[in-house]
Amino acid sequence: MPSQRSRAAFEPIAPDVDIPALVESTPNFEYADRITCDAIDDFGLEKFEKIVLGHVILGGKPLVIGGFNERLDSSVFSERWLRARHSKTPEIARELAAKKDIPLTIGHYLNHLPRLTKKLDAYNYRSPEKQRLYLKDIDCPQEWHTKLKELIPPTLFYLNKSPQRFQGPGSNTVPLFEKPEPKTATGISIAPAGDLMSCLPDAMRAQNLMCYIGHEGTYTPAHQEMCASLGQNIMVEASDGSVEHGEPTKPGSSIWFMTESKDRGVVSEYWMSVLGHDIDIEDHFAQINAWKSAPFKTYIVEQRVGDFILVPPLAAHQVWNRGTRTMKVAWNRTTVQTLKLALNEALPHARMVCRDEQYKNKAIVFYSLEHYSALLSQVNETQKAHPKVQQLRKDFEQLFNLYTSILLSEHFVLGSPKEKDMEYIKFDSNITCSYCRANIFNRFLTCPWCASDEDNAYDICMECYVMGRSCACISNLKWAEQFRWKDLTKKYESWRRLLMKLTGASEEKYPCLAAKRSQLGKKTLAEICQEQLKRRPWVDITKPAVQPVEEGLSDPDKPARKRRKTRPSDKNNKVGRCHICKYLDPSWKLASCSNCHLSYCYGSLFRAFNIKPQDVLELYHWICPKCQKFCSCYQCRRDPTMTPYEPENTHLGHDTRKIADPRSVESLVDQRHSNARWLKKAGDDEINRLMKHQREADERRNQALVEHDIQLEELTQIPPTPENNYFPQVLPQYDYSEDVSTIPVDPALQSLDESFLTPQLSLNQPE
């Protein structure tokens, strides 16, 4: 059944909200730490980079760098310049209230910003009919890109691959170490990349340098940066309250509500259990009262021109624009630390809600290793002790560990498919899962029965297939790969030996791939898929038949019904009854205990015990909840020796059929159903669940800092600058009582072709 929880409604922020008073009066609100550009000059670029690593990436706290307004070229970063150069450039504006896209030109949008702002005042800002047009995710002008590249410290800038000359803060500081910068024989710097996306071939990179132009009342819902990447956002221009083109304006700024990376678990649970929304969907802008009541700290930033905001990985945040006009440039960076978070946390969550993976994380691991190995192989004895070389080696080792996990997941154990049964498609990074839309690095399953042609193939990633997701054929899918396995294992061996040479370590620390597989202690993802291809029945979709009414569909939330004469069966004519929901199901839909042989359907395991199909299928011997004394079914609750399981997370349920390829089915777990019933049985103790997430978050953050030899005291050395003192707030009074109608259709679009007029919803949200 669908979730019965109420959903928090959208409530706009008043135009006259007093941010300093709000922060002062709310115990869990505080300003984000802020430094100035001049401070980077004072303590040097190397120390600044360490602050970013410790405070933002590992510490998980947002950081604001102010003062760029004094260094931005106002002749280029201006409304007049944009109007003069790009007035006729066609774009897509998002109508936030109606949730639709509207084609218009940049000039048309800029012309009507004063009118859009006038429509929202202190009396009518709550009206749901008011037009809120947000020009978001538009390409950054090349001139702005060039100017920012000269100004922003290279390690923080878009697609940075190696140290480069720049003219911004920290450019003239003296290095902390006296040794010369290490370089290869050809003069290439030996240092970590600021953005590992730059290691991909040009055609594979995600273009995420974006501009955002908004007016009073436009916003970005609460979200985390895509693929656990780091967010960078700088406001380059805004209205200042003067009269422009004969129209009065209001000063522009943006209000940010931000959290810490460590609180991602408690934030997600609070969003689902209290607000009734899933933060992975990115469709809810939380009310101020919701942030006030939250059981975690919220950092507030009122961003003005020149404020450069660094957003930690997986830290939830939302943005509200104020005034007549705000212009921001934003981009994302991928580092070794964010790749680990992406593969272990962000991508599994995105897969559940079928969100595009645009950053090709596994490919980034592979190509980053190629780039780093080329640099490290040229390191001589005198360069080994240099701090940059040491950091490069550490990053290379972490990347190698991620690559090892990727190879192990694709490792066949039951015998590789015959060459004629393994389709080879040369890797170009463009194959995505037809169900969850994740980017597929190497091995996957493809259905020969559903593919009408090459452009209409049905490809499924191994992670989805293990979860029971596939086309309606269910089985008889064929294997495909995009790299020759011997080439991938050859790379592994080459990089393993390079690590041994650089560190002087033995085979024991860096074992060969076969030894790593023997140490795994569980089945690989590819092995599970091999087993399930043999267990699951093939459904001939060319011969549709009327399905008999079966006794059960592995759904404990369905009401009890009378028994039917028809019995479900698999190709071996084996059936079983779920210990929880009591429905009969084919044996391939049931998990069987290795100890007592009781059966549990995967739907019950997922909703009642937070156990995913892979958690069961990867084990050689699975022990059921009853044998482990935490079963929470009706009968087991009466057993005094039993400690019924209490769900750790709220699952609202998602109808993935609306997003996945229409040929898709879910054969093991119906994701549309929530776990509300089991939460209710456990007492639905939201407070204890949230506190548990909070404790685990603190432990994870502290452990990460210890591993990188960063002390907690180092994170408190940034003196906060009160935002209300940093910029004076001047609000001229004008008469905005004029009745303003909806912005008219842009006449310049009449000459555009129809392909542009087709709305394209962008999923890039670096803001």
Secondary structure as GFF3:
##gff-version 3
##sequence-region A 1 767
A	DSSP	alpha_helix	19	25	.	.	.	ID=ss1
A	DSSP	beta_strand	29	31	.	.	.	ID=ss2
A	DSSP	beta_strand	33	36	.	.	.	ID=ss3
A	DSSP	alpha_helix	37	43	.	.	.	ID=ss4
A	DSSP	alpha_helix	45	51	.	.	.	ID=ss5
A	DSSP	pi_helix	52	58	.	.	.	ID=ss6
A	DSSP	beta_strand	63	66	.	.	.	ID=ss7
A	DSSP	three_ten_helix	68	70	.	.	.	ID=ss8
A	DSSP	alpha_helix	79	86	.	.	.	ID=ss9
A	DSSP	beta_strand	90	95	.	.	.	ID=ss10
A	DSSP	beta_strand	100	105	.	.	.	ID=ss11
A	DSSP	alpha_helix	106	118	.	.	.	ID=ss12
A	DSSP	beta_strand	133	139	.	.	.	ID=ss13
A	DSSP	alpha_helix	142	151	.	.	.	ID=ss14
A	DSSP	three_ten_helix	154	156	.	.	.	ID=ss15
A	DSSP	three_ten_helix	196	199	.	.	.	ID=ss16
A	DSSP	three_ten_helix	202	204	.	.	.	ID=ss17
A	DSSP	beta_strand	210	214	.	.	.	ID=ss18
A	DSSP	beta_strand	219	223	.	.	.	ID=ss19
A	DSSP	three_ten_helix	226	228	.	.	.	ID=ss20
A	DSSP	beta_strand	230	238	.	.	.	ID=ss21
A	DSSP	beta_strand	243	244	.	.	.	ID=ss22
A	DSSP	beta_strand	247	248	.	.	.	ID=ss23
A	DSSP	beta_strand	253	258	.	.	.	ID=ss24
A	DSSP	three_ten_helix	261	263	.	.	.	ID=ss25
A	DSSP	alpha_helix	264	273	.	.	.	ID=ss26
A	DSSP	alpha_helix	288	293	.	.	.	ID=ss27
A	DSSP	beta_strand	298	303	.	.	.	ID=ss28
A	DSSP	beta_strand	308	311	.	.	.	ID=ss29
A	DSSP	beta_strand	317	322	.	.	.	ID=ss30
A	DSSP	beta_strand	326	333	.	.	.	ID=ss31
A	DSSP	alpha_helix	336	341	.	.	.	ID=ss32
A	DSSP	pi_helix	342	346	.	.	.	ID=ss33
A	DSSP	alpha_helix	347	352	.	.	.	ID=ss34
A	DSSP	alpha_helix	361	376	.	.	.	ID=ss35
A	DSSP	alpha_helix	387	409	.	.	.	ID=ss36
A	DSSP	three_ten_helix	419	421	.	.	.	ID=ss37
A	DSSP	beta_strand	422	424	.	.	.	ID=ss38
A	DSSP	beta_strand	444	447	.	.	.	ID=ss39
A	DSSP	three_ten_helix	454	456	.	.	.	ID=ss40
A	DSSP	beta_strand	458	460	.	.	.	ID=ss41
A	DSSP	alpha_helix	462	466	.	.	.	ID=ss42
A	DSSP	beta_strand	469	471	.	.	.	ID=ss43
A	DSSP	beta_strand	478	481	.	.	.	ID=ss44
A	DSSP	alpha_helix	485	503	.	.	.	ID=ss45
A	DSSP	alpha_helix	513	520	.	.	.	ID=ss46
A	DSSP	alpha_helix	525	535	.	.	.	ID=ss47
A	DSSP	beta_strand	575	577	.	.	.	ID=ss48
A	DSSP	beta_strand	584	586	.	.	.	ID=ss49
A	DSSP	three_ten_helix	587	589	.	.	.	ID=ss50
A	DSSP	beta_strand	590	592	.	.	.	ID=ss51
A	DSSP	beta_strand	599	601	.	.	.	ID=ss52
A	DSSP	alpha_helix	602	609	.	.	.	ID=ss53
A	DSSP	alpha_helix	613	617	.	.	.	ID=ss54
A	DSSP	alpha_helix	634	637	.	.	.	ID=ss55
A	DSSP	three_ten_helix	656	658	.	.	.	ID=ss56
A	DSSP	beta_strand	664	666	.	.	.	ID=ss57
A	DSSP	alpha_helix	676	681	.	.	.	ID=ss58
A	DSSP	alpha_helix	686	707	.	.	.	ID=ss59
A	DSSP	three_ten_helix	712	716	.	.	.	ID=ss60
A	DSSP	alpha_helix	723	726	.	.	.	ID=ss61
A	DSSP	three_ten_helix	747	751	.	.	.	ID=ss62
A	DSSP	alpha_helix	754	757	.	.	.	ID=ss63
###
